[in-house]
């Protein structure tokens, strides 16, 4: 889902049962999700809202973002691949 936000506009993002990735395609977005920290996303950055977590995102300037499902096999993709070579 694509979303355009005017400066100062807020959206509520629900991680639902599988989590959600918030990807900033332009502008700057401030995100808070109740963990005591604030996150700033600029174009090209993303933030994962965990399953059953709710976040609030605010455009600090006009911004565009995409909301999507996290990769089911993300953890597997981040593990190093070891290849054995014959000597």
Phi and psi restraints in degrees (range 20) as a CNS / XPLOR table:
assign (resid 1 and name C) (resid 2 and name N)
       (resid 2 and name CA) (resid 2 and name C) 1.0 -98.6 20.0 2
assign (resid 2 and name N) (resid 2 and name CA)
       (resid 2 and name C) (resid 3 and name N) 1.0 148.2 20.0 2
assign (resid 2 and name C) (resid 3 and name N)
       (resid 3 and name CA) (resid 3 and name C) 1.0 -142.7 20.0 2
assign (resid 3 and name N) (resid 3 and name CA)
       (resid 3 and name C) (resid 4 and name N) 1.0 134.2 20.0 2
assign (resid 3 and name C) (resid 4 and name N)
       (resid 4 and name CA) (resid 4 and name C) 1.0 -110.3 20.0 2
assign (resid 4 and name N) (resid 4 and name CA)
       (resid 4 and name C) (resid 5 and name N) 1.0 131.3 20.0 2
assign (resid 4 and name C) (resid 5 and name N)
       (resid 5 and name CA) (resid 5 and name C) 1.0 -121.7 20.0 2
assign (resid 5 and name N) (resid 5 and name CA)
       (resid 5 and name C) (resid 6 and name N) 1.0 133.1 20.0 2
assign (resid 5 and name C) (resid 6 and name N)
       (resid 6 and name CA) (resid 6 and name C) 1.0 -80.5 20.0 2
assign (resid 6 and name N) (resid 6 and name CA)
       (resid 6 and name C) (resid 7 and name N) 1.0 159.7 20.0 2
assign (resid 6 and name C) (resid 7 and name N)
       (resid 7 and name CA) (resid 7 and name C) 1.0 -54.4 20.0 2
assign (resid 7 and name N) (resid 7 and name CA)
       (resid 7 and name C) (resid 8 and name N) 1.0 128.5 20.0 2
assign (resid 7 and name C) (resid 8 and name N)
       (resid 8 and name CA) (resid 8 and name C) 1.0 87.1 20.0 2
assign (resid 8 and name N) (resid 8 and name CA)
       (resid 8 and name C) (resid 9 and name N) 1.0 -9.3 20.0 2
assign (resid 8 and name C) (resid 9 and name N)
       (resid 9 and name CA) (resid 9 and name C) 1.0 -73.6 20.0 2
assign (resid 9 and name N) (resid 9 and name CA)
       (resid 9 and name C) (resid 10 and name N) 1.0 140.0 20.0 2
assign (resid 9 and name C) (resid 10 and name N)
       (resid 10 and name CA) (resid 10 and name C) 1.0 -111.5 20.0 2
assign (resid 10 and name N) (resid 10 and name CA)
       (resid 10 and name C) (resid 11 and name N) 1.0 147.4 20.0 2
assign (resid 10 and name C) (resid 11 and name N)
       (resid 11 and name CA) (resid 11 and name C) 1.0 -134.4 20.0 2
assign (resid 11 and name N) (resid 11 and name CA)
       (resid 11 and name C) (resid 12 and name N) 1.0 150.4 20.0 2
assign (resid 11 and name C) (resid 12 and name N)
       (resid 12 and name CA) (resid 12 and name C) 1.0 -100.3 20.0 2
assign (resid 12 and name N) (resid 12 and name CA)
       (resid 12 and name C) (resid 13 and name N) 1.0 128.9 20.0 2
assign (resid 12 and name C) (resid 13 and name N)
       (resid 13 and name CA) (resid 13 and name C) 1.0 -117.3 20.0 2
assign (resid 13 and name N) (resid 13 and name CA)
       (resid 13 and name C) (resid 14 and name N) 1.0 120.6 20.0 2
assign (resid 13 and name C) (resid 14 and name N)
       (resid 14 and name CA) (resid 14 and name C) 1.0 -101.8 20.0 2
assign (resid 14 and name N) (resid 14 and name CA)
       (resid 14 and name C) (resid 15 and name N) 1.0 123.9 20.0 2
assign (resid 14 and name C) (resid 15 and name N)
       (resid 15 and name CA) (resid 15 and name C) 1.0 -71.8 20.0 2
assign (resid 15 and name N) (resid 15 and name CA)
       (resid 15 and name C) (resid 16 and name N) 1.0 -12.0 20.0 2
assign (resid 15 and name C) (resid 16 and name N)
       (resid 16 and name CA) (resid 16 and name C) 1.0 47.7 20.0 2
assign (resid 16 and name N) (resid 16 and name CA)
       (resid 16 and name C) (resid 17 and name N) 1.0 -145.8 20.0 2
assign (resid 16 and name C) (resid 17 and name N)
       (resid 17 and name CA) (resid 17 and name C) 1.0 -87.1 20.0 2
assign (resid 17 and name N) (resid 17 and name CA)
       (resid 17 and name C) (resid 18 and name N) 1.0 -18.5 20.0 2
assign (resid 17 and name C) (resid 18 and name N)
       (resid 18 and name CA) (resid 18 and name C) 1.0 -116.5 20.0 2
assign (resid 18 and name N) (resid 18 and name CA)
       (resid 18 and name C) (resid 19 and name N) 1.0 -5.6 20.0 2
assign (resid 18 and name C) (resid 19 and name N)
       (resid 19 and name CA) (resid 19 and name C) 1.0 90.1 20.0 2
assign (resid 19 and name N) (resid 19 and name CA)
       (resid 19 and name C) (resid 20 and name N) 1.0 166.3 20.0 2
assign (resid 19 and name C) (resid 20 and name N)
       (resid 20 and name CA) (resid 20 and name C) 1.0 -143.2 20.0 2
assign (resid 20 and name N) (resid 20 and name CA)
       (resid 20 and name C) (resid 21 and name N) 1.0 142.2 20.0 2
assign (resid 20 and name C) (resid 21 and name N)
       (resid 21 and name CA) (resid 21 and name C) 1.0 -101.2 20.0 2
assign (resid 21 and name N) (resid 21 and name CA)
       (resid 21 and name C) (resid 22 and name N) 1.0 126.4 20.0 2
assign (resid 21 and name C) (resid 22 and name N)
       (resid 22 and name CA) (resid 22 and name C) 1.0 -102.0 20.0 2
assign (resid 22 and name N) (resid 22 and name CA)
       (resid 22 and name C) (resid 23 and name N) 1.0 114.0 20.0 2
assign (resid 22 and name C) (resid 23 and name N)
       (resid 23 and name CA) (resid 23 and name C) 1.0 -112.9 20.0 2
assign (resid 23 and name N) (resid 23 and name CA)
       (resid 23 and name C) (resid 24 and name N) 1.0 120.8 20.0 2
assign (resid 23 and name C) (resid 24 and name N)
       (resid 24 and name CA) (resid 24 and name C) 1.0 -86.4 20.0 2
assign (resid 24 and name N) (resid 24 and name CA)
       (resid 24 and name C) (resid 25 and name N) 1.0 120.6 20.0 2
assign (resid 24 and name C) (resid 25 and name N)
       (resid 25 and name CA) (resid 25 and name C) 1.0 -99.2 20.0 2
assign (resid 25 and name N) (resid 25 and name CA)
       (resid 25 and name C) (resid 26 and name N) 1.0 -21.7 20.0 2
assign (resid 25 and name C) (resid 26 and name N)
       (resid 26 and name CA) (resid 26 and name C) 1.0 -160.8 20.0 2
assign (resid 26 and name N) (resid 26 and name CA)
       (resid 26 and name C) (resid 27 and name N) 1.0 157.7 20.0 2
assign (resid 26 and name C) (resid 27 and name N)
       (resid 27 and name CA) (resid 27 and name C) 1.0 79.5 20.0 2
assign (resid 27 and name N) (resid 27 and name CA)
       (resid 27 and name C) (resid 28 and name N) 1.0 -160.2 20.0 2
assign (resid 27 and name C) (resid 28 and name N)
       (resid 28 and name CA) (resid 28 and name C) 1.0 -134.7 20.0 2
assign (resid 28 and name N) (resid 28 and name CA)
       (resid 28 and name C) (resid 29 and name N) 1.0 132.5 20.0 2
assign (resid 28 and name C) (resid 29 and name N)
       (resid 29 and name CA) (resid 29 and name C) 1.0 -124.6 20.0 2
assign (resid 29 and name N) (resid 29 and name CA)
       (resid 29 and name C) (resid 30 and name N) 1.0 131.2 20.0 2
assign (resid 29 and name C) (resid 30 and name N)
       (resid 30 and name CA) (resid 30 and name C) 1.0 -96.2 20.0 2
assign (resid 30 and name N) (resid 30 and name CA)
       (resid 30 and name C) (resid 31 and name N) 1.0 132.5 20.0 2
assign (resid 30 and name C) (resid 31 and name N)
       (resid 31 and name CA) (resid 31 and name C) 1.0 -126.5 20.0 2
assign (resid 31 and name N) (resid 31 and name CA)
       (resid 31 and name C) (resid 32 and name N) 1.0 135.9 20.0 2
assign (resid 31 and name C) (resid 32 and name N)
       (resid 32 and name CA) (resid 32 and name C) 1.0 -133.8 20.0 2
assign (resid 32 and name N) (resid 32 and name CA)
       (resid 32 and name C) (resid 33 and name N) 1.0 139.8 20.0 2
assign (resid 32 and name C) (resid 33 and name N)
       (resid 33 and name CA) (resid 33 and name C) 1.0 -134.1 20.0 2
assign (resid 33 and name N) (resid 33 and name CA)
       (resid 33 and name C) (resid 34 and name N) 1.0 21.9 20.0 2
assign (resid 33 and name C) (resid 34 and name N)
       (resid 34 and name CA) (resid 34 and name C) 1.0 81.5 20.0 2
assign (resid 34 and name N) (resid 34 and name CA)
       (resid 34 and name C) (resid 35 and name N) 1.0 12.1 20.0 2
assign (resid 34 and name C) (resid 35 and name N)
       (resid 35 and name CA) (resid 35 and name C) 1.0 -97.0 20.0 2
assign (resid 35 and name N) (resid 35 and name CA)
       (resid 35 and name C) (resid 36 and name N) 1.0 9.4 20.0 2
assign (resid 35 and name C) (resid 36 and name N)
       (resid 36 and name CA) (resid 36 and name C) 1.0 86.3 20.0 2
assign (resid 36 and name N) (resid 36 and name CA)
       (resid 36 and name C) (resid 37 and name N) 1.0 2.7 20.0 2
assign (resid 36 and name C) (resid 37 and name N)
       (resid 37 and name CA) (resid 37 and name C) 1.0 -123.4 20.0 2
assign (resid 37 and name N) (resid 37 and name CA)
       (resid 37 and name C) (resid 38 and name N) 1.0 157.2 20.0 2
assign (resid 37 and name C) (resid 38 and name N)
       (resid 38 and name CA) (resid 38 and name C) 1.0 -115.2 20.0 2
assign (resid 38 and name N) (resid 38 and name CA)
       (resid 38 and name C) (resid 39 and name N) 1.0 147.9 20.0 2
assign (resid 38 and name C) (resid 39 and name N)
       (resid 39 and name CA) (resid 39 and name C) 1.0 -127.3 20.0 2
assign (resid 39 and name N) (resid 39 and name CA)
       (resid 39 and name C) (resid 40 and name N) 1.0 135.9 20.0 2
assign (resid 39 and name C) (resid 40 and name N)
       (resid 40 and name CA) (resid 40 and name C) 1.0 -110.8 20.0 2
assign (resid 40 and name N) (resid 40 and name CA)
       (resid 40 and name C) (resid 41 and name N) 1.0 126.8 20.0 2
assign (resid 40 and name C) (resid 41 and name N)
       (resid 41 and name CA) (resid 41 and name C) 1.0 -112.9 20.0 2
assign (resid 41 and name N) (resid 41 and name CA)
       (resid 41 and name C) (resid 42 and name N) 1.0 128.4 20.0 2
assign (resid 41 and name C) (resid 42 and name N)
       (resid 42 and name CA) (resid 42 and name C) 1.0 -110.0 20.0 2
assign (resid 42 and name N) (resid 42 and name CA)
       (resid 42 and name C) (resid 43 and name N) 1.0 174.2 20.0 2
assign (resid 42 and name C) (resid 43 and name N)
       (resid 43 and name CA) (resid 43 and name C) 1.0 -51.8 20.0 2
assign (resid 43 and name N) (resid 43 and name CA)
       (resid 43 and name C) (resid 44 and name N) 1.0 129.5 20.0 2
assign (resid 43 and name C) (resid 44 and name N)
       (resid 44 and name CA) (resid 44 and name C) 1.0 96.0 20.0 2
assign (resid 44 and name N) (resid 44 and name CA)
       (resid 44 and name C) (resid 45 and name N) 1.0 -8.9 20.0 2
assign (resid 44 and name C) (resid 45 and name N)
       (resid 45 and name CA) (resid 45 and name C) 1.0 -100.1 20.0 2
assign (resid 45 and name N) (resid 45 and name CA)
       (resid 45 and name C) (resid 46 and name N) 1.0 154.1 20.0 2
assign (resid 45 and name C) (resid 46 and name N)
       (resid 46 and name CA) (resid 46 and name C) 1.0 -135.3 20.0 2
assign (resid 46 and name N) (resid 46 and name CA)
       (resid 46 and name C) (resid 47 and name N) 1.0 163.1 20.0 2
assign (resid 46 and name C) (resid 47 and name N)
       (resid 47 and name CA) (resid 47 and name C) 1.0 -142.3 20.0 2
assign (resid 47 and name N) (resid 47 and name CA)
       (resid 47 and name C) (resid 48 and name N) 1.0 135.2 20.0 2
assign (resid 47 and name C) (resid 48 and name N)
       (resid 48 and name CA) (resid 48 and name C) 1.0 -97.5 20.0 2
assign (resid 48 and name N) (resid 48 and name CA)
       (resid 48 and name C) (resid 49 and name N) 1.0 123.9 20.0 2
assign (resid 48 and name C) (resid 49 and name N)
       (resid 49 and name CA) (resid 49 and name C) 1.0 -92.1 20.0 2
assign (resid 49 and name N) (resid 49 and name CA)
       (resid 49 and name C) (resid 50 and name N) 1.0 117.5 20.0 2
assign (resid 49 and name C) (resid 50 and name N)
       (resid 50 and name CA) (resid 50 and name C) 1.0 -66.2 20.0 2
assign (resid 50 and name N) (resid 50 and name CA)
       (resid 50 and name C) (resid 51 and name N) 1.0 163.0 20.0 2
assign (resid 50 and name C) (resid 51 and name N)
       (resid 51 and name CA) (resid 51 and name C) 1.0 -56.3 20.0 2
assign (resid 51 and name N) (resid 51 and name CA)
       (resid 51 and name C) (resid 52 and name N) 1.0 137.9 20.0 2
assign (resid 51 and name C) (resid 52 and name N)
       (resid 52 and name CA) (resid 52 and name C) 1.0 62.6 20.0 2
assign (resid 52 and name N) (resid 52 and name CA)
       (resid 52 and name C) (resid 53 and name N) 1.0 18.2 20.0 2
assign (resid 52 and name C) (resid 53 and name N)
       (resid 53 and name CA) (resid 53 and name C) 1.0 -107.6 20.0 2
assign (resid 53 and name N) (resid 53 and name CA)
       (resid 53 and name C) (resid 54 and name N) 1.0 149.9 20.0 2
assign (resid 53 and name C) (resid 54 and name N)
       (resid 54 and name CA) (resid 54 and name C) 1.0 -119.8 20.0 2
assign (resid 54 and name N) (resid 54 and name CA)
       (resid 54 and name C) (resid 55 and name N) 1.0 137.2 20.0 2
assign (resid 54 and name C) (resid 55 and name N)
       (resid 55 and name CA) (resid 55 and name C) 1.0 -128.0 20.0 2
assign (resid 55 and name N) (resid 55 and name CA)
       (resid 55 and name C) (resid 56 and name N) 1.0 159.0 20.0 2
assign (resid 55 and name C) (resid 56 and name N)
       (resid 56 and name CA) (resid 56 and name C) 1.0 -118.4 20.0 2
assign (resid 56 and name N) (resid 56 and name CA)
       (resid 56 and name C) (resid 57 and name N) 1.0 131.5 20.0 2
assign (resid 56 and name C) (resid 57 and name N)
       (resid 57 and name CA) (resid 57 and name C) 1.0 -119.9 20.0 2
assign (resid 57 and name N) (resid 57 and name CA)
       (resid 57 and name C) (resid 58 and name N) 1.0 135.5 20.0 2
assign (resid 57 and name C) (resid 58 and name N)
       (resid 58 and name CA) (resid 58 and name C) 1.0 -127.8 20.0 2
assign (resid 58 and name N) (resid 58 and name CA)
       (resid 58 and name C) (resid 59 and name N) 1.0 135.6 20.0 2
assign (resid 58 and name C) (resid 59 and name N)
       (resid 59 and name CA) (resid 59 and name C) 1.0 -79.8 20.0 2
assign (resid 59 and name N) (resid 59 and name CA)
       (resid 59 and name C) (resid 60 and name N) 1.0 117.9 20.0 2
assign (resid 59 and name C) (resid 60 and name N)
       (resid 60 and name CA) (resid 60 and name C) 1.0 -78.9 20.0 2
assign (resid 60 and name N) (resid 60 and name CA)
       (resid 60 and name C) (resid 61 and name N) 1.0 -18.9 20.0 2
assign (resid 60 and name C) (resid 61 and name N)
       (resid 61 and name CA) (resid 61 and name C) 1.0 -149.7 20.0 2
assign (resid 61 and name N) (resid 61 and name CA)
       (resid 61 and name C) (resid 62 and name N) 1.0 167.0 20.0 2
assign (resid 61 and name C) (resid 62 and name N)
       (resid 62 and name CA) (resid 62 and name C) 1.0 -49.0 20.0 2
assign (resid 62 and name N) (resid 62 and name CA)
       (resid 62 and name C) (resid 63 and name N) 1.0 132.6 20.0 2
assign (resid 62 and name C) (resid 63 and name N)
       (resid 63 and name CA) (resid 63 and name C) 1.0 -142.9 20.0 2
assign (resid 63 and name N) (resid 63 and name CA)
       (resid 63 and name C) (resid 64 and name N) 1.0 157.7 20.0 2
assign (resid 63 and name C) (resid 64 and name N)
       (resid 64 and name CA) (resid 64 and name C) 1.0 -125.0 20.0 2
assign (resid 64 and name N) (resid 64 and name CA)
       (resid 64 and name C) (resid 65 and name N) 1.0 142.0 20.0 2
assign (resid 64 and name C) (resid 65 and name N)
       (resid 65 and name CA) (resid 65 and name C) 1.0 -147.2 20.0 2
assign (resid 65 and name N) (resid 65 and name CA)
       (resid 65 and name C) (resid 66 and name N) 1.0 164.9 20.0 2
assign (resid 65 and name C) (resid 66 and name N)
       (resid 66 and name CA) (resid 66 and name C) 1.0 -126.2 20.0 2
assign (resid 66 and name N) (resid 66 and name CA)
       (resid 66 and name C) (resid 67 and name N) 1.0 137.0 20.0 2
assign (resid 66 and name C) (resid 67 and name N)
       (resid 67 and name CA) (resid 67 and name C) 1.0 -110.5 20.0 2
assign (resid 67 and name N) (resid 67 and name CA)
       (resid 67 and name C) (resid 68 and name N) 1.0 130.2 20.0 2
assign (resid 67 and name C) (resid 68 and name N)
       (resid 68 and name CA) (resid 68 and name C) 1.0 -150.9 20.0 2
assign (resid 68 and name N) (resid 68 and name CA)
       (resid 68 and name C) (resid 69 and name N) 1.0 169.8 20.0 2
assign (resid 68 and name C) (resid 69 and name N)
       (resid 69 and name CA) (resid 69 and name C) 1.0 -75.4 20.0 2
assign (resid 69 and name N) (resid 69 and name CA)
       (resid 69 and name C) (resid 70 and name N) 1.0 143.3 20.0 2
assign (resid 69 and name C) (resid 70 and name N)
       (resid 70 and name CA) (resid 70 and name C) 1.0 -68.8 20.0 2
assign (resid 70 and name N) (resid 70 and name CA)
       (resid 70 and name C) (resid 71 and name N) 1.0 156.2 20.0 2
assign (resid 70 and name C) (resid 71 and name N)
       (resid 71 and name CA) (resid 71 and name C) 1.0 -66.5 20.0 2
assign (resid 71 and name N) (resid 71 and name CA)
       (resid 71 and name C) (resid 72 and name N) 1.0 127.6 20.0 2
assign (resid 71 and name C) (resid 72 and name N)
       (resid 72 and name CA) (resid 72 and name C) 1.0 -63.0 20.0 2
assign (resid 72 and name N) (resid 72 and name CA)
       (resid 72 and name C) (resid 73 and name N) 1.0 -31.9 20.0 2
assign (resid 72 and name C) (resid 73 and name N)
       (resid 73 and name CA) (resid 73 and name C) 1.0 -109.9 20.0 2
assign (resid 73 and name N) (resid 73 and name CA)
       (resid 73 and name C) (resid 74 and name N) 1.0 26.6 20.0 2
assign (resid 73 and name C) (resid 74 and name N)
       (resid 74 and name CA) (resid 74 and name C) 1.0 -52.8 20.0 2
assign (resid 74 and name N) (resid 74 and name CA)
       (resid 74 and name C) (resid 75 and name N) 1.0 -45.6 20.0 2
assign (resid 74 and name C) (resid 75 and name N)
       (resid 75 and name CA) (resid 75 and name C) 1.0 -61.4 20.0 2
assign (resid 75 and name N) (resid 75 and name CA)
       (resid 75 and name C) (resid 76 and name N) 1.0 -39.9 20.0 2
assign (resid 75 and name C) (resid 76 and name N)
       (resid 76 and name CA) (resid 76 and name C) 1.0 -66.1 20.0 2
assign (resid 76 and name N) (resid 76 and name CA)
       (resid 76 and name C) (resid 77 and name N) 1.0 -36.5 20.0 2
assign (resid 76 and name C) (resid 77 and name N)
       (resid 77 and name CA) (resid 77 and name C) 1.0 -70.0 20.0 2
assign (resid 77 and name N) (resid 77 and name CA)
       (resid 77 and name C) (resid 78 and name N) 1.0 -26.3 20.0 2
assign (resid 77 and name C) (resid 78 and name N)
       (resid 78 and name CA) (resid 78 and name C) 1.0 -86.3 20.0 2
assign (resid 78 and name N) (resid 78 and name CA)
       (resid 78 and name C) (resid 79 and name N) 1.0 -9.0 20.0 2
assign (resid 78 and name C) (resid 79 and name N)
       (resid 79 and name CA) (resid 79 and name C) 1.0 -78.5 20.0 2
assign (resid 79 and name N) (resid 79 and name CA)
       (resid 79 and name C) (resid 80 and name N) 1.0 141.3 20.0 2
assign (resid 79 and name C) (resid 80 and name N)
       (resid 80 and name CA) (resid 80 and name C) 1.0 -66.0 20.0 2
assign (resid 80 and name N) (resid 80 and name CA)
       (resid 80 and name C) (resid 81 and name N) 1.0 147.3 20.0 2
assign (resid 80 and name C) (resid 81 and name N)
       (resid 81 and name CA) (resid 81 and name C) 1.0 -101.3 20.0 2
assign (resid 81 and name N) (resid 81 and name CA)
       (resid 81 and name C) (resid 82 and name N) 1.0 125.6 20.0 2
assign (resid 81 and name C) (resid 82 and name N)
       (resid 82 and name CA) (resid 82 and name C) 1.0 -108.0 20.0 2
assign (resid 82 and name N) (resid 82 and name CA)
       (resid 82 and name C) (resid 83 and name N) 1.0 127.2 20.0 2
assign (resid 82 and name C) (resid 83 and name N)
       (resid 83 and name CA) (resid 83 and name C) 1.0 -116.7 20.0 2
assign (resid 83 and name N) (resid 83 and name CA)
       (resid 83 and name C) (resid 84 and name N) 1.0 133.6 20.0 2
assign (resid 83 and name C) (resid 84 and name N)
       (resid 84 and name CA) (resid 84 and name C) 1.0 -95.5 20.0 2
assign (resid 84 and name N) (resid 84 and name CA)
       (resid 84 and name C) (resid 85 and name N) 1.0 136.9 20.0 2
assign (resid 84 and name C) (resid 85 and name N)
       (resid 85 and name CA) (resid 85 and name C) 1.0 -114.7 20.0 2
assign (resid 85 and name N) (resid 85 and name CA)
       (resid 85 and name C) (resid 86 and name N) 1.0 144.1 20.0 2
assign (resid 85 and name C) (resid 86 and name N)
       (resid 86 and name CA) (resid 86 and name C) 1.0 -72.1 20.0 2
assign (resid 86 and name N) (resid 86 and name CA)
       (resid 86 and name C) (resid 87 and name N) 1.0 142.0 20.0 2
